[in-house]
Amino acid sequence: MEVTEEERFKDLTKFLRFFEIKVTNIEAKFKFNQNKSKEDIEKVIQSLRDNQQVETANFMERITNSMREV
């Protein structure tokens, strides 16, 4: 006997379970390799630029410069 699409759908939906989670708090940490040398960081930034990841390189450069100012 051939199983119809509707019967197959009904059979499969028996195994579905749904749940809802209420998010009440989000905590995040910004991690940046503070233990790397200035030269290492500059190499990474240049490598990012070489690989057309300019936005990431610019972001990393801004973060590095702001860390030096502190």
N, C-alpha and C positions, 0 to 999 in steps of 0.2 A: 504494500500500500504506500502511495506517495504522500509525503508530509507537505502540507501547504506552508506557505511563508508565514501565514498568521499563526499556525500551530507551532511552528519553529520559534517564532518570536515569543509566544506565550511561554513555551518551555524555557527559553533562555532568560526571560525576565524574572523567573522564579529565583534566579541566583544573584540578582542585583540587590545591593544594599546601599542605602544612602544615609548620609549623616551631615550635620551642619555644625560648624565650629564658630563660636563667637570669639573674635580676637579682641582682647581687652588691653593688651600691652605689647609693644614691639620694642626690643632693645637691640642696639647695633653697636659694633665697635669698628672703628676705622683702623686697619692695620697697614702699616707701611714699614718697609724694611729699614728701620732706624739704625740697625747695626751694620749696614752696608757702608763701605767707604764712599767718599765723594766721587772717586774715579769710577767705581762700579756703577753707581747710579747714573753718572753721565754716559757711560757705555750703553746702559739699558735705554736711556732716553734717545740716544743716537740710533740704536738698533730699531727702536719703534719708528722713528722718523724714516729710516731706510726702508722699512716695510710698510710705508704709507699709513701708519697708525698715528697720524699727527695729533689728533685730539687727545689720545691717551698720553702721548709724549708731552704735550702742552700741560695737561693736568698734572702729570708727574713732576714736571719742572716747577709749576706753581706751588705744589705741596712742598717740594724740596726747598725752594726759596723761602717759603713761609716758616719752615722748620729752622732754617739758618738764622732767621730774624729773632727767634725766641731765645 
